[in-house]
Amino acid sequence: MKFRFTDEQRMLQEGAERFLSEHSPIEVARQAAMLPGGVDLALWARITEELGWQAIPVAESHGGLGLGLVELVVLLEATGACLSPTPFYATALSALALGTVSESDGQQHLLKSIAEGTIVAFAHTAAQPEWGPSGVAVSAMPSGDRWCLNGSARFVMCGAVAEYLLVAALFEDQKIMLFSVPSTHDGLSVSHRIALDQTRSMADLYLQDVVVDGAALLAVDWAEALANVLDIARIMVAAEQVGCAQRALDMTVDYVAERVQFGRTIASFQAVKHKAADMMLKVESARSLLYYAACTADSWMRGTERRGVLREAAAMVASSAGDTAFFVAGTGIQLHGGVGITEEYDIQLYFKRARALEAYLGRPDESREVIAAALLDTSEAGIHAA
């Protein structure tokens, strides 16, 4: 596959990098980590009003721009590079999830709201035993013409600042349903989660006898669609990991070019050069897989690619990008020396982000298991199935 940006995609990339370098330097991420919800809402307001990034995954019929995953990946790589504390990933994923359900008043309302800048978070799992459909820990029971939701979800991205939550719930006959619940609904509580990476907003969601009307039900028998959405989410996370790795590489190269030892910069040492070369090779390899996976996802969403190919591409880039971000940030810490892990230096923030994202939505070794299953048993993995 030969890939190159269109003129519009190149302009989008350059505009995003300019905006984020000016308005979202690393100091902004440090400051946002101290906020109750971990999100810079003022920065998000500027993005929605001036740039319209939130409208990219929303169809034009709902007030959006109707662009694809490649455009999202371009922006997510840029936001990952500066650890930008915005709900861009969360709202984009919610919009893509809504795109898998049948049209209804509730779905149209949420998509139009996202296009206007409303924050919507996706709550789908307790991450036990895994991140997929079997990890859903919210139950749905019918109550007349309404539904009663009970349970919890963990690691809800930007859940503490969301106005609406998309909640995946398990019905008694093992069907997964998707509900829309306002964050202020009675019986629903959201708590900001203090995690290793404090520059990324996470929350835990608890539902106790949350009664919603039938209009809140967006999808029935949604397990297969959930698996598809999570594969696309893994590609989106990989974009942030590639951006994180690239910035960790850049700041490490800058540091070794200035650090003097034994009368010369340590960048002149052969061992340091080898380390930097390994870091660059991993970043470029992961980036190549990233844009292959994004193109594959766009083809799948247009109906011109098989679901199994999407799953394979998502597993490949999740494995590569997860390993790359952790390796590059970890090597950057080593080349900074003992000071690299201290609060004063920014490289430790990228190390924490890389470590946290490595486990989010499944570890790299779990993604390699998906690829192995595809190679060893195509009937099970569905790589070559329609």
N, C-alpha and C positions, 0 to 999 in steps of 0.2 A: 504494500500500500504506500503510495506517494502522498504525503500530506504537506500542505503549506497553507498559511493563513490567507483568507481573502483580504482585500483592502479594508473592508468594514471590520473584520476581526482584528486586524493589526491596529486600526484606529482605536478599537475598544480596549485592547491591551495597553497601548501607550497612554490613553486617557486615564485608565485605571491606575497605572503606575504613577503618573503625575499627581493625580488626586490623592492617592494614599500616601505618597512620600511627603506631601504637604500637610495633609489633615489627619493622617493616622500613623505617625512615627511610633516607635516602640514605647515611648513615654506614655502615649495614650493607652496602650494595652496595660501598662503597669498601673496607671491611675484607675482604669475601669475594673481591674481586679479587686479594688477596694470598695467598689460599689455593691449595694445589696444584691442586685441581679447580675452583676458581672458584665453589663452591656452599656456601651456609650450611646444612649438614646439620641443625644444631640447630633452625633456623627451619623447615625442611621437616618435621622430626619433630613440631613443634608443630602445623603445618598439618594433617598427616595424622591426628594423634591428637585434636585439638580441633575441627577444622573439616571434615575429610573431603573436601576438594576433589578429591583424587586419584580418588575413587569416582564423580565426576559422569559421566564418559563410559562407565563400565562398566555393563553391563546388570544388572538386579536379580538375574537368575538366576546371576550370577557374583559376587554379593556387593557390587554397586555400587548407585548411585542411579538409573541409567538416564535421566539428563537429557540435554538437547540441546546444540547448539552455541551457542545464544543464552546459556545459562548459562555456558558456557566463555568466551565473548567478554566477558561482564560481568566475570569474574574476570581475564582476560588484560588487559583495559583497565586494571584497577586495579593489577595487578602491573607493567605497562609504565610506569605513571605514577611508580612509586617504584623502578624498575629492580630489582625484588626478585630476589635471587640464589638462586632455587629451581629445581628440575627440573620445575615444574608443566607448562610447555609440552611438554617432552620426553615425560613420561609420558602426558599427555593425547593427544598425537599417536600414541604407540605403541598406546594403547588403541583409538583410532579405526582404526588400521591393522589391528589384530587383529580388529576387528569386520567386516572385509571378507573374512576367510578362513573356510573351513569349520570346523565345530566338531571339535575333536580334544582328546586329553588335554593336549597341549602348549599349545594355545591357551587352554583352560580354566584351566590352571595359571598361565599368565602373567597372564590377566585377573584372577584371584583375587589374585595377588601384587600387581598394581598397585592393586587396591582396598584392600589392606592397607598400602600405602605403599612397596612395592618400586620402585626406580628402574629404568625400562626405557628405553633410547635407540634411536632409529631411524637406521640407517646405510644410506643408499640411493644415494649418488652421489659421484663425484669432482669434480662440478661442471664437467666438461669433456666434450663441448663445451657442455652445458647441464645443468639440474638435473633434467630428466625422465628417462624410461626410457633414453634413449640415453646418459645420463651414468653408468650403472651400470658400475663398474670392478672388480667382484668376479666371478670365474668359479667355476662349480660343475661338478665332474666326478664321475660315479659311480665308486665304489670298492667293488665287491661290493654288499652291502646298505647301504653307507654313502655319504657324500658328502665330497669333498675341496674345500675352499674356498681360493682364492688371490686376492689383490688388495688393494685399499685403498678407503677411503671418507674423504672430507674433510668438515669442518664438521658433525660429529656433535654435536648439541646435548646437553650434559651427559654425553657419552660417558665422560669420565674418572671419573665417580662412579657409573656405571650398574652394576647387578648382572647384567643381561641386555642383549643387543643384538639387535635385529631387523635382519638383514642381507639386503638385496636382492642377488641374484646372478644372473649370466647363464649359462644353459645353452648347450651347443654348438649347439643348433638355434635359438638366438636367443630362447628363452623366458626370462622373468624369474621367478625363484623367490624365496620368502621363507623364511629360516631363523631359528631362535632359537639363539643361542650365548651361553653364560655368559661373563662378562667375564674369568674366570680360566682359560679353556680354553687348552690347550697350543697354541702357534703363533699365538695372538692377542695383539696388543699395542695398547694405547691410549695416546696421548700428548696431554696438555693442549696446546691450540693458543693461543699468544699472538697476539691479534688487536688490531685498532684499538680495538674496544670491549672493554676488559678486565673490564667488569662483567657480561659474558655468557659463560657457560661453553661453550667449543667444544673439540672434540677431533678428532684424526685416528686412523683405525683401519687397522691393517695385519694381514693374514692370510697366513700362510705354511704351507701344507700343514695346514690346520685340518680334521681329520677328525671328522665328526659322524654320529650314527646316523640312521636313517630317521625317528625320532620328532621330530627337530629340524626337519624339512621341514614348513612350515606351509601353503605354497601353491605351486601350479604354474601357469604361464601367468598371471602376476600383473601384467603390464604395464598393462593397462587399469585395474585396481584401484589400482596405484601412481599413475597419472595423477590418479585421483579423490582419493586421499589427499593428494596434493600441492596440489590445488585447495583442499581444506579447510584444509590447513596455511597456505596463503596468506591465507585469511580470519583464521586465528588470529594470524598475524604482524601482519596489519593492525590487529587489536585492540590489540596492544602498541604499534604505531606511533601509533595515535590517543591512547592513554594517554600516551605519551611526548610527543606534540605538545601535548596539553592542559596537562601539567605545565610544559613549556617556556614556553607562553604565560602561565600563571599566575605563574611566577617572574619573567618579564620584565615583566609589568604591575606586580608588586610592586616591582621594582627601579626602573623609570622613575618610579614614584610617590614614591620617596624621593630619587632622584638630583637634586641641585640644580645648576643651571647658569644663569648670568646672573641670579641672584637669584630663580629660580623652578624648580619641578620640571620636568624634561624631559617629563613626561607631559602638560604643558599645551601643548606645541608641536604645531602642526597636523600637521606631517610625521610625528611620532611616533604621533599618534592614527591617522593613515591606515595606518601600518604595523601597529599593533595590530588595527585593523579587518580588514585583509587576513588576518592570522594567524587571527583568530577565525572568519572566513568559511570559510577552508580547513578548519579543525578541524571545524566543524559539518557541512560538506558531506561530509567523509570519514566522520564518525560516522554520518550518514544512510545512506551506502552500506554501511557496515560492518554495520549491523543488518538492512538489506535482504539482504545476502549471507548473513548467519547464518540468517535465516529461510528463505532459498532452500535452504541446505544442509540444514537440518532437514527441509524438505519432500522434498528429494531422498533423504535417508536413510530417510524413511518410504515412499518409492516413489511419491510424488504429484507429482514434478517431473522434467523431463527432464534428462539428463546435460549436454546442451549449455547449458541455462540456468544450471546450476551453474558451468560453465566460464566463461561470460560474466560472471556475478556476481563470481566470484573474480578475474577479470582486471580488472574495473572497480574493485573496492575495493583491489586490490594496487597499481594505478596511482595511484589517488587518495591512499591512505594513505602510500605511499612518498614521493610528491612533497610531501605535506603535512608529514610529520614532518621532512624535510630542510629545507624552506622555513621552517617555524616555528622550528626550533632554530637554523638559520643566521641568521635575522632577529633572534632573541633574542641571539645572539652580537654582532651589529652594534649593537643597542640597549644592550647592556652596555658597549660600547666595547672598547678593547684588553684590558681586564682579563677580559673574558668567556671568553677561551680559556685562561686560566691555570688551574693546578691548584686554586687556592683556591676558584674559583667552580663551582657545580654545573652550570650551563648547559652547560659543555663536555662533561660526561658525557652529556647528552641529545643533543648534537650528534654525538658519536661513535656513540651507539646508533642515531640516525637514519641516519647515513651507512652503518653496517654493515648494518642491516636493509634499507636501500634496495636492496642487491645480493643479499640472501639470497633464494633461491628464484626469482630472476629480477628484472631491473631493471624499473622502471616503463615504460620504452619498449618492452620485450619484451611486457609485458602489453597495451600499446596495440596492438601488432601482432596479438595474439590477437583483440582487439575489431575491428580493421580487417578481419581475415580473415573474421570472422563477418558483418560488414556487406556485404562484397564478394563472398563466396562461401559461402553457407550450407551447401552440400553438403560443403565441406571442413571448416568449423569445427564443423558439427553443432549449431548453436544451435537450429535448429527441428526437428532430427531426434530420433527417439525414443531 
